[in-house]
Each structure stands twice: as C-alpha cells, then as structure tokens.
Amino acid sequence: MNTPSNVLVVGAGAAGLAVVESLRRKGYRERITLLGEETHAPYDRPPLSKQVLAGTWHAERTRLRTKDVLDALDAEFVLGDRASALDAATRTVRTESGAELRAEAVVLATGLRARRLPGLSGTAGVHVLRTLDDAARLRGELLEAERLVVVGDGVLGAEIAATARLMGTDVTLTGPQAAPMQAQLGHQVAALLAALHTEHGVRLLPDTLVEALETAGGRVTGVRPVGGGTLPADLVVAAVGSTPATDWLAGSGLVLEDGVVCDSRCRAADGIYAAGDVARFHHEALGRSLRLENRTNATEQAMLVAANILGEDRPHTPVPYFWTDQLGVRIQMHGLPGPAATPHIVEGAVEEGRFVAQYLDGEGGPVAVLGWNMPKQVNQHRRQLIGRYAPAAAPR
C-alpha cells in the first residue's frame, strides 16, 4: 500500500484531532487538513453537560490542546466551514463556503447531531445540548430559571437533570423508560439510579411520552405529557437522542445506515475511512456491526484509522465502554449487557454505595461489567471480557 501524499479529516472533534495526532506520532510528514463545522478549536464534549453547565469549568478548559500544541502538528485547520458534499470516487469534499478539498485519504469524523422536538424552531426556552455554544446558551438561561423539564431519560438527559438539580433548580426528568438509562444499565441498576435522583430531589416521570409543549408569547411555559396534564416549565431541554451527521453524504456512493458503514478496518470505500460516533464498523469478534457513541471509542478508533491509512491493516475490536458522573456517583460500563443479561454484584455492596456488577448471559458467562463508584476495581474485572470481544486467532 502506498502512503497517501495528503490526508483530509472532516470533523474537528476528539476523533478528528486524534487521527491527526496519531498520524504525526507515527512519522507521517505529508499534508494534513482538518475541516470543522464549528469555529472553536477541538474541544471535549463530555464536560458540557456537567462541569461546563454547572459553571465549574470555563469553556477554555474543554480545549483538547493548547494553541502551541496544535501549531506543532503542522496541519491546516479549516474551521467554521461545514462539509456539504463528498465525491467518493475522487475523494473530494465540498464545503458550504464553496471550497473544494481533495485528498488521497479522507477520514469522516463528523459525529452526531442532536434530535430536536418537532415544530418548535424559534421557541424561546427550548434547548438541546450538543455543542459548546449550546452549553453556554443553556447555562445562561438555567441561572435564571426556576423550573426545568428535561425530555429524555438517557445518559445526556440524566446528566443534565443531575447538574441542574445540584445548581438548585427544580427539575423534572421525563422519558419513555421505567427508570433513567435503563437501556444502558438494565432495570436493576437503573432503579438504583432512579433512587439516587429522587433522593436528590429530581422529580421523575417514567414511562411518559411528551405530546406537546405549551407556549405563550413565543416562549415555552410547560410540557404536556401524553395522557393529559401539564408540567410547568421556564426551560425545557430536549435530550431525545441524536443522529449521525451523514446528511451531507447523501449521493456520495457510501453506504449510510445509522452511520457510515465500514468494514472491520473502519474503511468505508477505497481511501475513505470513518471514526468516532458517525462510524458503523464491523466488529469481527461479535460478528456484527456496531456504532459506539463514547469518547473512549472516538480516540481509539481514530488511532486505528491512522494506523490503517499508513498500511498496518488492523481490525477495530474494542470492548465497548461508557461512563457518566451524576450526583456524586461515577458509573462505568464495559461491554454490551443486552436486555437479557443479569447483573450480579462481585465486589462491594449496594448499601455501601460502591460496587462492581458482572452482567451474565444465559450461559453464565460475563458479557459486561459495571462499576458504581469503584473505578479501579471495575477496570480489573474488565479483563475478563477481553476474550469475548477479541477476534479469534487466524489458523496457522
């Protein structure tokens, strides 16, 4: 395989920056261009719903690298210009400003776009949280609001509810699940998270869908759940999920199915790769495709893409992982538990507020491990999962 004479990375988040850094660490000295939709230099997203929203971090602290470190990469940063189209055959990206960027290797790292509640464009007091600017706007209003309703009980919704409650806001968290983050944690551990939120004064409305928002004078005044009634609100956050940012790739010739479909090398087409939240890759050990939305995978996958661009030919076979901090508790999950997996506590105890739980499949084997305020211990138990997620050795 010939080393490409130039590389274009589309997406200036954690995955995009990690591709650039990894290429340079591996000795690649040719031209690299990093194209980003936002005007901000690469920054970290996990703190947005926690430290940034709470005001314990200034925006500058989210920057992934200082200006001097970015300058030392000797890469061209094209920021504030959104990619609008890709010609996969010529590996040419067109941008909204009219620029055309062509490279021998292209990496797609455009991440996600927040889903919005329909029909509410321009309604004051209704927010999503995906970008640094989103966090700044939401914090500004949260400081003045008395009553917040968070629509959506996944990871992001639960984190926003927890942060706002610690700021002293009256918070209602509503969503379709029986408990926050049940899809990720299973019903037993999600019930513990629900109890934690309730203990701290978050009002939970489980098994609840939202029918509409109520407004007056162009501003939200309440949330109307299906089945009747109204939840008064000065502020509403829609945390109803996200979609891979692939709209600009329509007509490119790439396969788009809940992300950019790639092989196990994260290759979507000849000379075109994907990394991070937007990438749907084939996991050789599991025998199926995955798209992982977490910071750790974004970095690890980006490093592997850089290696494969330079000819290393390595499969991406991670142990899926995510973490969340809420109300003084750090929850870490390694693996994919699945709806039928049963958690069993193997260290610590629920009563102590610290435990590690293994999730077992129907045959009694561990498929995932969760830590509740036990970060060191859960990493030790993670080792038991590596065999399940590692590809089988090729026959000699």
Secondary structure per residue as TSV (DSSP state, phi and psi in degrees):
chain	resnum	aa	ss	phi	psi
A	1	M	-	360.0	133.0
A	2	N	-	-82.1	139.8
A	3	T	-	-71.6	129.0
A	4	P	-	-64.4	146.2
A	5	S	S	-78.8	-16.9
A	6	N	E	-158.0	153.7
A	7	V	E	-129.4	134.9
A	8	L	E	-115.2	123.8
A	9	V	E	-109.3	122.1
A	10	V	E	-103.0	108.9
A	11	G	-	122.2	115.2
A	12	A	-	-106.4	37.7
A	13	G	S	-95.4	-157.1
A	14	A	H	-62.0	-42.5
A	15	A	H	-66.7	-46.9
A	16	G	H	-60.2	-45.4
A	17	L	H	-64.8	-38.7
A	18	A	H	-64.6	-32.7
A	19	V	H	-61.3	-49.0
A	20	V	H	-60.4	-48.6
A	21	E	H	-63.6	-40.8
A	22	S	H	-67.1	-39.9
A	23	L	H	-58.9	-45.4
A	24	R	H	-65.9	-40.7
A	25	R	H	-61.8	-32.6
A	26	K	T	-83.4	5.0
A	27	G	T	94.5	6.3
A	28	Y	-	-70.9	123.9
A	29	R	-	-119.0	8.3
A	30	E	S	-83.0	-175.3
A	31	R	E	-72.6	135.2
A	32	I	E	-128.8	133.2
A	33	T	E	-119.9	133.2
A	34	L	E	-115.5	116.9
A	35	L	E	-104.2	127.3
A	36	G	E	-132.0	140.6
A	37	E	S	-70.9	-37.7
A	38	E	S	-84.3	158.4
A	39	T	S	-81.2	-14.4
A	40	H	S	-74.7	145.3
A	41	A	-	-64.5	159.7
A	42	P	S	-50.4	131.3
A	43	Y	B	-136.4	167.2
A	44	D	-	-92.3	134.5
A	45	R	S	-90.0	-34.9
A	46	P	G	-52.4	-35.7
A	47	P	G	-70.1	-12.2
A	48	L	G	-60.6	-41.8
A	49	S	G	-85.6	-1.9
A	50	K	T	-123.7	-89.3
A	51	Q	H	-64.5	-42.3
A	52	V	H	-68.3	-45.8
A	53	L	H	-62.6	-37.7
A	54	A	H	-75.5	-19.0
A	55	G	T	88.0	7.7
A	56	T	S	-81.5	-17.0
A	57	W	S	-120.3	138.6
A	58	H	-	-80.3	160.3
A	59	A	G	-56.2	-36.0
A	60	E	G	-60.7	-28.5
A	61	R	G	-71.5	-16.9
A	62	T	G	-80.5	-11.7
A	63	R	B	-60.8	132.4
A	64	L	S	-72.2	-31.1
A	65	R	S	-145.8	153.1
A	66	T	-	-73.3	165.8
A	67	K	H	-60.0	-40.2
A	68	D	H	-62.7	-40.3
A	69	V	H	-67.3	-41.9
A	70	L	H	-63.9	-41.4
A	71	D	H	-61.6	-36.3
A	72	A	H	-67.7	-17.3
A	73	L	T	-71.0	-17.1
A	74	D	T	53.9	44.7
A	75	A	-	-114.8	153.7
A	76	E	E	-89.4	119.8
A	77	F	E	-99.4	117.8
A	78	V	E	-111.4	97.9
A	79	L	E	-109.5	155.2
A	80	G	S	75.7	23.8
A	81	D	-	-139.2	113.5
A	82	R	-	-83.2	136.4
A	83	A	E	-64.6	135.5
A	84	S	E	-118.2	-19.5
A	85	A	E	-163.7	154.5
A	86	L	E	-131.8	129.9
A	87	D	E	-100.0	101.0
A	88	A	T	-65.6	-32.4
A	89	A	T	-64.3	-39.1
A	90	T	T	-103.3	-0.8
A	91	R	T	52.6	52.0
A	92	T	E	-115.9	129.0
A	93	V	E	-109.0	129.1
A	94	R	E	-101.2	146.7
A	95	T	E	-116.3	166.9
A	96	E	T	-63.8	-24.3
A	97	S	T	-79.2	-7.7
A	98	G	S	98.8	-0.6
A	99	A	-	-72.3	152.2
A	100	E	E	-122.8	121.6
A	101	L	E	-117.1	124.0
A	102	R	E	-121.7	143.4
A	103	A	-	-150.7	161.6
A	104	E	S	-78.9	-23.3
A	105	A	E	-134.8	132.0
A	106	V	E	-122.5	133.3
A	107	V	E	-115.0	126.3
A	108	L	E	-97.4	115.2
A	109	A	-	-138.6	47.9
A	110	T	-	-84.9	-4.7
A	111	G	-	69.6	-139.0
A	112	L	E	-125.0	162.5
A	113	R	E	-122.6	137.7
A	114	A	E	-70.1	136.4
A	115	R	-	-72.9	146.4
A	116	R	-	-119.2	153.2
A	117	L	-	-69.0	132.3
A	118	P	T	-68.3	147.3
A	119	G	T	74.6	17.1
A	120	L	-	-120.7	17.6
A	121	S	T	-59.2	127.2
A	122	G	T	87.7	-2.7
A	123	T	-	-77.3	121.2
A	124	A	B	-67.7	143.8
A	125	G	T	87.6	1.9
A	126	V	E	-110.7	124.5
A	127	H	E	-129.7	157.1
A	128	V	-	-120.4	166.5
A	129	L	-	-134.3	103.5
A	130	R	S	-135.0	-36.1
A	131	T	S	-114.4	169.9
A	132	L	H	-61.2	-39.5
A	133	D	H	-66.0	-38.1
A	134	D	H	-58.5	-44.6
A	135	A	H	-64.1	-39.7
A	136	A	H	-64.9	-43.0
A	137	R	H	-65.2	-44.6
A	138	L	H	-64.7	-43.4
A	139	R	H	-61.4	-42.2
A	140	G	H	-57.2	-42.0
A	141	E	H	-78.8	-32.3
A	142	L	H	-64.7	-31.8
A	143	L	T	-65.1	-23.0
A	144	E	T	-103.0	-14.3
A	145	A	-	-82.3	150.3
A	146	E	S	-102.6	-34.4
A	147	R	E	-130.7	118.5
A	148	L	E	-112.2	134.4
A	149	V	E	-115.3	123.9
A	150	V	E	-100.8	120.6
A	151	V	E	-99.3	109.3
A	152	G	-	123.9	121.7
A	153	D	-	-114.3	31.6
A	154	G	S	-84.7	-159.7
A	155	V	H	-60.5	-51.5
A	156	L	H	-64.1	-44.9
A	157	G	H	-60.9	-42.6
A	158	A	H	-65.8	-39.1
A	159	E	H	-65.9	-43.0
A	160	I	H	-62.9	-44.3
A	161	A	H	-59.6	-43.6
A	162	A	H	-64.0	-45.4
A	163	T	H	-63.4	-46.3
A	164	A	H	-63.7	-36.6
A	165	R	H	-66.6	-40.1
A	166	L	H	-66.1	-21.2
A	167	M	T	-83.2	-4.3
A	168	G	T	96.5	6.2
A	169	T	-	-80.0	144.8
A	170	D	E	-72.5	120.4
A	171	V	E	-124.8	132.5
A	172	T	E	-117.7	129.1
A	173	L	E	-113.1	118.9
A	174	T	E	-124.4	148.1
A	175	G	-	-175.3	173.6
A	176	P	S	-80.4	-8.4
A	177	Q	S	-90.6	163.7
A	178	A	S	-72.7	-22.1
A	179	A	S	-156.3	154.6
A	180	P	T	-57.9	136.6
A	181	M	T	62.2	26.7
A	182	Q	H	-62.3	-35.6
A	183	A	H	-61.2	-33.2
A	184	Q	H	-88.3	-33.7
A	185	L	H	-105.0	-17.1
A	186	G	H	83.4	161.2
A	187	H	H	-71.3	-30.2
A	188	Q	H	-67.3	-49.4
A	189	V	H	-74.3	-34.6
A	190	A	H	-62.0	-33.4
A	191	A	H	-64.7	-35.2
A	192	L	H	-66.7	-38.8
A	193	L	H	-66.0	-39.0
A	194	A	H	-61.0	-42.7
A	195	A	H	-64.0	-37.5
A	196	L	H	-62.4	-46.2
A	197	H	H	-62.9	-44.0
A	198	T	H	-62.7	-40.8
A	199	E	H	-59.8	-31.9
A	200	H	T	-93.1	5.2
A	201	G	T	95.5	7.7
A	202	V	-	-75.9	128.9
A	203	R	E	-85.8	119.7
A	204	L	E	-101.2	134.0
A	205	L	E	-122.2	84.8
A	206	P	-	-76.1	167.8
A	207	D	S	51.2	40.4
A	208	T	-	-129.2	128.1
A	209	L	-	-105.0	150.9
A	210	V	E	-96.5	129.1
A	211	E	E	-87.3	-40.6
A	212	A	E	-168.0	166.5
A	213	L	E	-106.6	148.5
A	214	E	E	-101.1	140.8
A	215	T	E	-135.2	161.3
A	216	A	E	-150.3	125.4
A	217	G	T	62.7	31.0
A	218	G	T	81.9	8.3
A	219	R	E	-126.1	144.6
A	220	V	E	-66.8	139.9
A	221	T	E	-124.7	-13.1
A	222	G	E	-176.4	169.5
A	223	V	E	-120.0	132.2
A	224	R	E	-109.3	106.1
A	225	P	E	-72.3	156.8
A	226	V	T	-61.3	132.7
A	227	G	T	104.2	-7.3
A	228	G	S	109.3	169.1
A	229	G	-	87.0	170.2
A	230	T	-	-139.9	138.0
A	231	L	E	-102.7	109.5
A	232	P	E	-60.3	140.7
A	233	A	-	-152.3	133.4
A	234	D	S	-85.8	-22.1
A	235	L	E	-148.3	139.5
A	236	V	E	-131.0	133.3
A	237	V	E	-114.2	125.8
A	238	A	E	-91.7	109.5
A	239	A	-	-117.5	60.1
A	240	V	-	-102.6	28.5
A	241	G	-	100.5	-176.3
A	242	S	E	-147.7	165.7
A	243	T	E	-128.3	145.9
A	244	P	E	-59.1	139.0
A	245	A	S	-80.3	77.5
A	246	T	-	-120.2	4.2
A	247	D	G	-56.8	-35.8
A	248	W	G	-71.6	-11.1
A	249	L	G	-93.8	0.7
A	250	A	T	-59.1	131.2
A	251	G	T	84.0	2.1
A	252	S	S	-77.9	-18.4
A	253	G	S	95.9	-10.3
A	254	L	-	-76.6	155.2
A	255	V	-	-85.0	122.8
A	256	L	B	-120.0	108.1
A	257	E	S	-140.7	93.7
A	258	D	S	51.9	52.7
A	259	G	S	124.6	178.9
A	260	V	E	-86.5	116.3
A	261	V	E	-76.9	127.6
A	262	C	-	-128.5	166.1
A	263	D	-	-84.1	-171.4
A	264	S	T	-69.2	-14.6
A	265	R	T	-92.7	8.2
A	266	C	S	65.2	29.7
A	267	R	E	-101.0	123.6
A	268	A	E	-93.3	-26.3
A	269	A	E	-165.8	175.6
A	270	D	T	-58.8	117.2
A	271	G	T	77.7	6.9
A	272	I	E	-125.5	127.4
A	273	Y	E	-125.6	164.9
A	274	A	E	-135.3	147.3
A	275	A	-	-146.2	148.7
A	276	G	G	87.4	-157.9
A	277	D	G	-59.7	-24.4
A	278	V	G	-83.5	-13.2
A	279	A	E	-91.3	125.7
A	280	R	E	-106.9	108.6
A	281	F	E	-115.0	160.1
A	282	H	E	-88.1	119.6
A	283	H	E	-91.5	110.7
A	284	E	T	-63.1	-37.5
A	285	A	T	-71.0	-36.9
A	286	L	T	-85.6	-18.7
A	287	G	T	70.8	27.2
A	288	R	E	-153.3	169.4
A	289	S	E	-87.3	149.8
A	290	L	E	-136.3	149.4
A	291	R	-	-130.5	118.3
A	292	L	-	-109.2	128.4
A	293	E	-	-106.0	81.7
A	294	N	S	-157.7	156.8
A	295	R	H	-64.4	-40.0
A	296	T	H	-63.6	-46.4
A	297	N	H	-63.1	-37.7
A	298	A	H	-56.0	-44.5
A	299	T	H	-72.3	-46.1
A	300	E	H	-64.5	-42.2
A	301	Q	H	-66.9	-38.3
A	302	A	H	-62.5	-40.4
A	303	M	H	-64.5	-39.1
A	304	L	H	-67.6	-39.9
A	305	V	H	-60.0	-44.2
A	306	A	H	-58.5	-42.9
A	307	A	H	-62.2	-42.4
A	308	N	H	-71.6	-32.6
A	309	I	H	-58.6	-35.4
A	310	L	T	-91.0	10.5
A	311	G	T	95.5	15.5
A	312	E	-	-80.4	-22.5
A	313	D	-	56.6	61.7
A	314	R	-	-114.6	139.8
A	315	P	-	-81.7	152.7
A	316	H	-	-96.3	108.9
A	317	T	-	-130.5	65.2
A	318	P	-	-77.6	157.5
A	319	V	-	-83.8	111.9
A	320	P	-	-55.0	144.9
A	321	Y	E	-151.3	141.8
A	322	F	E	-150.0	163.2
A	323	W	E	-143.8	159.5
A	324	T	E	-151.0	144.1
A	325	D	E	-111.1	123.0
A	326	Q	E	-144.8	123.5
A	327	L	T	54.2	43.4
A	328	G	T	82.2	7.4
A	329	V	E	-120.2	132.6
A	330	R	E	-103.7	123.2
A	331	I	E	-110.7	128.9
A	332	Q	E	-126.2	134.0
A	333	M	E	-126.1	123.9
A	334	H	E	-111.3	131.0
A	335	G	E	96.4	-178.2
A	336	L	-	-121.0	101.8
A	337	P	-	-68.7	-36.6
A	338	G	-	75.2	156.1
A	339	P	T	-66.1	-24.3
A	340	A	T	-93.6	-7.4
A	341	A	-	-73.1	142.2
A	342	T	E	-111.7	125.6
A	343	P	E	-80.7	139.9
A	344	H	E	-131.1	127.2
A	345	I	E	-73.8	126.9
A	346	V	E	-115.9	-8.7
A	347	E	E	-158.5	142.7
A	348	G	E	74.1	-163.7
A	349	A	E	-158.1	149.3
A	350	V	G	-58.1	-41.1
A	351	E	G	-63.3	-26.7
A	352	E	G	-84.0	-11.0
A	353	G	T	73.6	18.1
A	354	R	E	-148.2	122.6
A	355	F	E	-162.1	160.6
A	356	V	E	-119.6	133.1
A	357	A	E	-122.6	133.2
A	358	Q	E	-94.6	136.5
A	359	Y	E	-98.4	124.1
A	360	L	E	-108.1	142.4
A	361	D	-	-83.5	-174.3
A	362	G	T	-64.1	-20.8
A	363	E	T	-96.4	3.8
A	364	G	S	88.4	4.5
A	365	G	-	-89.6	147.6
A	366	P	E	-73.1	131.4
A	367	V	E	-113.3	-14.8
A	368	A	E	-161.5	161.0
A	369	V	E	-141.0	138.0
A	370	L	E	-122.3	138.0
A	371	G	E	-114.6	133.2
A	372	W	E	-116.5	99.9
A	373	N	S	59.4	33.2
A	374	M	-	-137.7	66.2
A	375	P	H	-64.0	-41.2
A	376	K	H	-67.1	-44.1
A	377	Q	H	-69.1	-38.0
A	378	V	H	-67.4	-31.9
A	379	N	H	-66.7	-32.6
A	380	Q	H	-67.6	-41.1
A	381	H	H	-72.5	-23.4
A	382	R	H	-57.5	-30.7
A	383	R	G	-57.5	-27.4
A	384	Q	G	-69.3	-14.5
A	385	L	G	-92.1	-15.8
A	386	I	H	-59.9	-40.0
A	387	G	H	-61.3	-36.2
A	388	R	H	-68.7	-33.7
A	389	Y	H	-100.4	-2.6
A	390	A	S	-88.2	144.1
A	391	P	-	-69.3	149.6
A	392	A	-	-64.9	144.8
A	393	A	-	-67.0	140.6
A	394	A	-	-67.8	140.9
A	395	P	-	-64.3	144.0
A	396	R	-	-85.2	360.0
